[in-house]
Each structure stands twice: as C-alpha cells, then as structure tokens.
Amino acid sequence: MTRQRSTSYHREVSSRNVEAILDAAEELLRQEGHATISAVAAEAGVSRVTVYAHFPTWEALLEAAVERAVQRVMAALEEAHPEDGPPVEALERVLARGWQHLAGYQAMAEAVAELLTPEAVTRTHQAAHRTIASLLARGQADGSFRTDLPADWLVHATIALIHTCNDGVRAGRIDPGDALRILTTSIRDLFTGARGRRLSGCPWTSSDLALPTVQPLTEQEIRAAFVNCSKGEAKRLNVPHDLASRPWDDLDFLGWRDPQAPERAYLVARAGGRPVAIRLRCPAPSHGQRRSTMCSICMTTHAGGVSLMVAALSGSAGQQGNSVGTYICSDLDCSLYTRGKKVTASSTRLPEPLSLEEKIERNVANLGAFIAKVTG
C-alpha cells in the first residue's frame, strides 16, 4: 500500500512538473519571443535536470507545448458543436471559435515555423486533422461539400491556410480585424467549390448558374448581353452566323473566336435568368506552340490548345485599364470536351471519379467565378 501511495505521489509531482514546464515555455515565448531550457527551468521553478528528464531537447519541449495548445484549441472547437446544424454553418462557427484562441499563440506559431520540422508539426496537429476531417465527411455526405478533391488534401490545405493567415497577421500583411473574414471565405470556398454562394460583385449566386446555362440565343440577345464593352463595340463585333445549328443542349456557355480578328474571342453564359456576354483578348492560335496547359474551366489539357484569355473589367474599372485573365480552351469548346463530344490529337482528359453531371457543375462554377471577377 505504501509503495502504491509513493508511486501515485511521484506521478502527481511529475505531472505538475510537466504542466509547469509547458506553462513556462509558453509564457517565455509570449513575453520574449524565444526561450532556452535554462530559462524554462528558472521560470517553472525546477532544475534543468528535471526539464531534461521530461524533454531531452528544446525541440521536444516545443513540440509538446504546441500539442497542448492544439488540444486546448480543439476543446474550444468542440464548444462550437461542429456536429450540429448545416455543415457550412458549422464550419464557419468552428473557424470563428478557433481563430479567437489562435490569436493567443502568435509567438508560439513563430517558433514553430522556425524550429519544428514538417513531420513534427503534423504530429502536433493530429487532433485538428480529426475534427476537420469529421466535419468534412459530414458535409460531403449531405452534398454541402465538394467530393472532386481528396479529403486528406482538403484537410491539410485547411491547416495550411490557417497558418498562412496567421503568418500574414504577424507579418503585417493582413489586418487582424479582417483576418477571420479572409480565412473563412477561403476555407468555405475551398470546401464548397464556391457552390451556392453569392459571387463577389455579381447580382446572382453560383446556384443561379445551374444547368442549363445556355439556351438558344438570338444575335440581338447576344449583342445586348455584353458587360465589358460599349454598346457600339457590341453592335460591331462578329456574332456567329450559325446560331441555329449550334449544339445548345450540350453547351454550358457559348464561345467563339472572331474569324476576322483571331486575337479576339467572346463567351456568353446565362446567369441570374439572363445572358451575360464577355469580350476577351487572346493571342492568335499558334501551331508552333506545343506546351501542355490545362484549361481552368473544364480541366482539359491541350498541347498548344489553351490560351490565356484576358477580359477588361466592366464599368469604370475596365475603362481605367483593369483586367482579369484565365486559361481557356483556345477554341472555347470546353462543354464538348467535357461531354466527350469533341476530341483532338492534342487534348487529354485525366481520369476522375466524377459523374458527367458533376464535371458540368464544375465547369459552371469555374465559369461563374470568372464572370464574377469581370463584373466585380
């Protein structure tokens, strides 16, 4: 019995020492921005031998301190009840709650970035990985979160974004008052693929871009739909003469190159119940260019068949020379490549565990995001 009491006592003392050591390390990092084993021992009121008995190196001590900090943040996240309510709302609650607590670990985050290896950081964040993975799985099961990207990658990307935002605040690149909004928007859009939210600067949501995106359009409707050129320019540009024979049922958007000016291209999508047309600038097709590039709309890879297409912004921003660009299939036949209705010797589509409907939905979301930038 005496031996059991003695063992229990020593365990209690050991546990108290560990907590005191971790508290000391955390406090020194907060106050000084750095620490040593000697300083930690003095702050904790224990000998250096005691510190080394629990943590043979400063890196081991820092890793333990980080793991404890993560566990405390995870306890706060549980108070946000990630298992309750719509997954998107739960994600926003978790991020808001977690960010409040992360603000207290700025100095520790800097030490982690300088001293811990990526493997050590991964070990300390296992609890965070599990919480995020569980919430992600719940959202994927009910269709709230995307399934076209590996779940493990989404979880790791989330942790990386949190650290990147934290680094931005510490470096003065991000306003602390705006950090949570930036972080929440980035991770929410990463998880959802920007589906169902209001696209920045647009009068419609990405859900408004639901199929069919394009219905048969007349020349008059197309000319009236341009948002980034003058009415005079819209009246003069070349509209296809074969609109009646276009495969409208297979088009997510209508796109064409100007036969009289190959450096010009145009696209029209139906959004918010009305057509929206964009004028584009792009290099003329070059048969000598064979570098493989992936289209940002349909994810088709072409050897020389993808162009950087640049659109002037709508309104006064465009008049001041501001523009935005994205890589698109040079012939703008993204819809047909996605459906397998068009295949060329230079085009390649990687195998994906997605249905055709999911691929089309991705096309529509990617196109909607580009339109949002143009009209924003």
N, C-alpha and C positions, 0 to 999 in steps of 0.2 A: 504493500500500500504506500509506504514511504517513497519507494522508488517511482511509483506512478505519479505521486504528487510532485516529486522533483522533476520528472520528465515534463509534466504539464507546465510547471513553472518556467522551465527553460524555454519551452515552446512559446509561452506568452512573452517572455523577455525578448526572444528572437524576433517575434512578430512585431513587437513595439519598436525594436531597433530598426527593422526594415522600413516601417512606416516613417520613423523619424528621419532616416537617411533619405528616403524618397522626398519627404517634405522639404528637407534641407536643400536637396538638389534643385527642386522646383523653385524654391524661394530665391536661391542664388542666381539661377538663370533669369528669373523675373527682375531681380534688382541689378545684377551685374552684367547679364548677357553671357556669362561664361562661369565655369566652376572647375575646381580640381578636387581630387579625393581628400586632400588635407583640409581644404575649405569646407567641404561637405561634412567631414568628421567633426570639425570645430563647431559648425552650425548645428549639427544634430546632437552634440554633447556626447559623442562616443569616440573611441580611439580609431586610428587609421586601420589597425589590425581588424577591428570589428567590421569596418566598411569592406575591407578586402575579403573578409570571411564570407560575406554575402555576395559581393560583386567584385570579381577579380580584376576588372578593368573599368575605366571610366565609360567606355562604350557600352559595357554590360549594364552599368548603372543607368545610363541614359535610356537604353532600350527598355529597362524595367519601368522607368519613370514615364516614358511615352505610353507603354502598355497600360499603366494605371490611369493615365489621363484619358486614353481612348475608352477604357471601361467606364469612367465617370461620364464621358460624353454619351456613351451608349445608354447608360442609365437615364440620362436626360431625354434621349430619343424615345425610350420606351414610354416616357410620360406623354409623348406626342401621339401615342396609340397608333403606330403605323399599320396595325391590322384592322383598323376601323375605317368605315366610310369609303368613298370613291378613291381609288389608288392615286390619281393625280393630286387630289386634295391632301391625301396622307403624305405624299412625297413633299409637298410644299410645307406642311407642318413639321415634318422631320428636319428639313433643311433649315427652317427658321429656328427651331429649337436647338439644333446642333451648332448653328453659327453663333448663337448667343454664348455658348460655352467655349467654342473655339477661340473666341476673342481673348480669353484669358491665358492662352497658351502660345502667344506670339513668340516670346523668347525661346521657348522650347522648340517651336517649329523651325526657328533659325538654326539652332544647334543640331536638330535632326538633319536638316538639309546639308550641313557641313560635315557631320561626323558619322552618321549611320549609313550602312550600305543599303541598297535597294532591297536585299533579302531580309535585312533586319526590319526595315520599315514595313514590309509585307507581313512579317510575323506579328508585329505590334498591332496591325490593323485587322486581324482576323475577325474580331467581334464586329467591326464596322462592315466588313465584307458580308458577313452572315445576315445582318439586319437589312442591308440594301438589297442583297440577293433575294431575301424572302419577300420584300415589298415588290421588287421587280417581277418575281414569279406570279404574285397575286394579280398584278396589273396585266401581265401577258395572258393569264388565264381568262380574264374577262374582256380582253381586247383593248384595254386602255393604253397598254404599252406595246411598242413595236416588237416584232419577232424576227425581223430580217437581219439582225445583227446578233452575234453570240452573246449570251447573257453574261458570261465571265468577263468579256471585253467591256460591256456596258458598266459593270460594277467597278472594274479597275479604272475606267475612264472617269467615273464619278469621283472616286477618291483623288485622282489626278487633278480634276477641275477644282475640287475643294482646296487642295494645296496650292494650285496656281492662283486662285483668287486670294488666298491668304498671303502668298508671296507678293501679289500685286498691291495689297494694302500696306504691307510692311515697306515696300519699295517706294510708296507714294504714287504708284501708277493708277490706283483705284481709290476713289473717295470712299472712306469707311461707311458713310451713310448710304452709299449706293451699292455696296458690295453684295448684300443679300439679294437685291433685285437681279443683279448681273448673274450671280450664281444660280438662283432659282430658275431664271429664264433659260440659261444654258443647259442645265441638267434636265429640266422639264422637256425642253425641245429635243434633247438627246434621247430621252426615254420614249417620247411620243412620236418622234419623226415630224413634229410640228403639225400633227393632225388635229383638227377640231379647235384650233385656237385662232384668235384674230391676228392676221398677219400685219406686222408693223407698217403703218402708213396706208393700209388698204381698207376700203369700206366693206370688205367681206371676210369671212373666216375661211380656213382651209377646207372646212366641211362643205362650203358653198361650191368648192371646186370638184364636187362629186360627179361621177360619171352620169350621162355623157358630157364631157367637157365641151365638145363642139357638135353643133347641129348644123345642117346645111345653111350656109350664109350667102347672101347676095353681095354683089360688088358694092352696092350702096351701103349696106350694113358694115362691110369691112372698112371702107373709107371713113365712115363716121366713128369708128371704134378706136382710132389711133390716139394714144395718150401722150406720146413724146415727140410729136412733130406738129407743125402748123397745119391748119385746115388746107392751105394752099398746097403744101407738100403732100398731104394725104390725097388731095384731088389729082395730083400729077403722077404719083408713083404707079408702077405697073402691077396690076392685080391679075392673077391667073385667069386665062380665058376659058379654062376647062373646069370651072367650079362645079358644074352639074355632074361631071363624071368622077369627081374625087371620091375616095372610099370613106365617106363620112362616118359610117358605123365603126370604122377601125381607127379613127383619129382622136387622140387626146387633145391635139391642137392642130391648127392648120399652119404650115410653114412653107416658105418658098424663097428661092434666090431670085433676084431681079435679072432676067435674061439680058437686059441691056446694060446692066451695071453689076457685074459679079461680086463687087465688094459690098453690095447692099443685100440685106435679107430682111424678111418680115415674118412675124408669127401672130396668130390670133387664137385666143382661148376664150371660152365662155365662163365668166366668173360673176357671182352675185346676180345671176339671171340675165346678164348682158354680155356681149362680146367686148373683149379688151384686146387691142392690137398694139404691137410694139415694133418700132423700126430699129433695125440692127445694122451695125457696121462690122465687116469681117474681111479678112484677106481673101483675095481671089483664090479658088482652088488651084493647088499646085500638084502636078503629077510627080514632081521630083521629091516631094516631102513624104517620107515613109515612116516617120517616128510614130510609134503606137501611143495613142492617147485615149482616155476614157471620156465618154460623154457624161456631163454632170446631170443630165435629165434622165436618160434611160439606162445608163451604165453599160452601154455597148462600147467595146474597144475597137478602134479602127487604126490601121496603119496608114496615116495620112488623110483620114476621113473625118477628123474632128477639128473644128475651128474655134478660136476664141472670138466670141461674138459680143460686141460692146453696144450697149444701149444708153443713149442720153437719158438722164433723169427727166421726169415730167415736171412741168411748171417752171418756176424761176430758177430752180437748182440746175435744170438742164440748160437753160438759157445762159447760165454762168459758166457752162463748160463741164459740169459734173456728169459723170457717167459710171456705169457698173457693167462688168462683163462676166461671162461664164462660158464654159466649153460645151458646145452642142454639136451633134452630128452635122457635118457640113451640108448635107442635103436636107436637113431638118425632118427626116423621116423616122424620128425616134419611135413613133407609135407603131410603125410597121416592123421595125427591128424587134421591138418588144414582143409583138404577136407572132413573130416568125414569118411574117408576110413578105419580108424583104431580107435577102442575104446577099452579101457581096464577098468577093475573094479576100478583101482586106478587113472584113468585120468579124468580130469574135464576141460571143456572149458567154461569160463564165457560168458554170452550173450553180444554181441557187435553190435552196429549199423553200421556194416561194411559189404560190399559185399564180396563174396569169393575172387574176384579179388583184392580187397584192402587188405585183410588178406594175400594173397600170396605176394603182393607187399611189405608188411611189413616184411614178412619172408626174402625176397630177400635183402631188405635194411639192416636188422639186421645182416644177414649173411655177407653181403658186408662190414659192419663196422668191424666185427670181422676179416675178411680176411685182411682188411686194417691194423689193428693193428699187425697182424702176419708179414705182408710183409713190415711194416714201420720200 
